[in-house]
Structures are given as C-alpha cells and as structure tokens.
Amino acid sequence: MAGHDVNPIDCVISMDEEESPRAAPRQPPTADEQSVAKANEAIAIRPKRGRLTLLSRRIYNALLYHSQRQGVDEPVYRLALSELIGDARFNSNNTELLKSHLRDMQATTIEWSTSSSSLKRWVSSQLLGTVTIEEQGRGRPCMVTWRYPDEIKERLVKPHQYTRVLLEMSSQMRSYSAAVLYEIGARYLTSPGRLSMREDVIWWAAVLTGRSDIKEVDYRFLKRDVITKALAEIDALCEDFGLELIEHKRGRKIEEIQFRVVPKVQQRLDDIDAPNRNVFDLELVARLVGLGIKQDEAQDLYATTDEGQVRATLDLVDQRLRNAAMPVLKSPAAYFKDALKKGYAGLTAGAPVPSTAGSVSSLSPPAQIGRAHV
C-alpha cells in the first residue's frame, strides 16, 4: 500500500526529564474521556502476518484514543512521546522497546471484510502506517507522529459500529488473552443474547495469542494455559462482567468455542488516575531478557506469572550468580525457569540454594498451544 511501507525508526531519543518542560497538571479524566470507540472489527484481530503482544495492544489503543480526539480529518497524528508512554502504562523510558512494538504493528497484516445489500468488500492492510519519533532539541519534548493506512483509517478513527473500551480497565490486564477477552466481553455485554462469535479453536488460538503462525492446536493446552487463566484474570479485575466458556463438540472433539458475557453488579472504579496502578514493569522484563530469555517469552512469562514471584526468583538467580563458591551456571535462563516452577524463591531463610551448574534437565517444555507449519 503506497505511502504506508514499514519504515525503521532511526532517531535516538533523550528522555531526560530535566530537559522536558513542566506540563500543567491535567484534570482527572472522566470515564468517557478514558475510553476509546474501538471498531468492532478491530477487537478480535487475527493477524495474517506478524505477531501482536500485550504492550503493542496497549500502545495501539493509546494511539487510537488520541487519534479520535484529534479527529478523522487530520492527515497525520502527533503527540508528546511522554504522554504516549504514560497512556500505554510503561514505567520505563526504553524507547528501543517502544520502537520494537511499533515495528510489530507495522509488520502485522490484518484482513477486513464488510458487506451490504449492494457491495462486498475485502481489505488486507497493515495495522499502522508510517511512524516517526522526533527529538526537537534541548528544552522541547520528543514527539511521535503516526498515520493509518487510508483504506481503514476512517473505520478506525470514526467507526460506525464500535465498542467503548475503557483504557484504564484494558491496561489492568496482565496477559494478551485477557486484554482481548475483556474487549470482546465489552462488545457483547449489551447484545441481546450476550454471546460472542462462535469460531473454531485455531481461530481463537490466533486471536488470543496474537500469533499468525498457528496451524494446529491442542485444545487441552489452549484451554489450560490461555483461556482458563484469562477468564480468571477478567473475573478478578473487571467489575462489570465475567465470561463463561462454551464448548461445541463434534463427537468427542471440541471444534468450536464461544463465550457468554455474565454482567456483575455495577461498582465504582476507584482510583482511576492512580499513577502507579497496573504498570507493566519493563525493568523486570529487561532483567529476564538479561538472563538469556527471548523478549517475547519474557513478556509472556511476566504477564502470566505473579509479579512478586518473578521478582523474588530473579533475586534468587542473581544471588546464585554472585556466589563464587558455586559452579558457574551454564544457563541462567534455564535455572530461572526451573527455580520459578519449583518455587525455590519461596524457601525459608537459611535453606540451601539449589546448585544446578548446567542446563536444568528437569525443565518441562512450554505447553504446546499451537504449532506452526514451515
């Protein structure tokens, strides 16, 4: 699509707060101001190429929120980088990680289908067009600008059929699957039957993991490692509704699933503007990567594991690495995973620290939710 090629973001950004002008304090936003009108087609996204993560979804919602405030007629949208970082719930000025997620969205291809009495239309497009980050010099804030592909811009920025998604509630979700199911629940909460779309398990596996390479699915693992955890997360965090899984079988095999939205008693969302609430701790993710764990795996591990447990296990591994009396660890990443699985960080003070020197042979392989055909 002309004008919307994937462009690398090359500039180096200084986020020194001493160089940023002090902004006037903003009034606490109302619930309506904290929401984005998200096109129904953009909620359950099944990538055809690339991969989406929890952070990329947060960033995308924040960009869409500001695009709608600036209006559909704007050819290019513009925002202070610090404001985007805040709205996406980063707690770090790691712009390289931000660029990585922007590239993921630029590289992700989605398909849109619409139909009317006289026309059927299919569009294949990037999620996001050209993005730039500008460093304007000392005393001036860094700015981010972005575009949407022309074919889908109006449907994103000024949608005719949409779901109101609370940014604060969406940002509370700790896993990608829970963030997706929260938005699906918000979409169908007001529908007559409160039943979501009914699709096959491969479709749901791609939608709930943000992956485009899934060709086969073991439903047992999908249910155990993705769906059940996401439903528990929504039940704990969402005050408006919960979700129930509905399984459709052919013979003994579960081939299709959908979800029923179950309303809860309306409760007030307290402390909506609390500055440290539900922040995705990128420094903790960086420590995981520092052990040799891949970026995507580190983010997924963080999103699906208790944060205190992750931090305590990292501290335990650091202690083990500094212990000169013990053999050198050949694989800190494998040691961390085994320690996390077996709860070594929960041992009482004075208990011996496990002394695995090489790769941990007792590690179980990650659950095989889906397998890609190459």
Secondary structure as UniProt FT lines:
FT   TURN            2..3
FT   HELIX           17..19
FT   TURN            31..34
FT   STRAND          35..39
FT   HELIX           40..42
FT   HELIX           54..70
FT   TURN            72..73
FT   STRAND          77..80
FT   HELIX           81..87
FT   TURN            88..89
FT   HELIX           95..107
FT   STRAND          109..115
FT   STRAND          120..126
FT   STRAND          131..134
FT   TURN            138..139
FT   STRAND          143..146
FT   HELIX           150..157
FT   STRAND          162..166
FT   HELIX           167..172
FT   HELIX           176..188
FT   TURN            189..190
FT   STRAND          199..200
FT   HELIX           201..209
FT   STRAND          216..217
FT   HELIX           219..222
FT   HELIX           223..227
FT   HELIX           228..237
FT   STRAND          241..250
FT   TURN            251..252
FT   STRAND          253..263
FT   TURN            270..273
FT   TURN            275..278
FT   HELIX           282..290
FT   TURN            291..292
FT   HELIX           295..304
FT   HELIX           307..322
FT   TURN            324..325
FT   HELIX           332..342
FT   HELIX           344..346
FT   TURN            349..350
FT   TURN            361..362
FT   STRAND          370..371
//
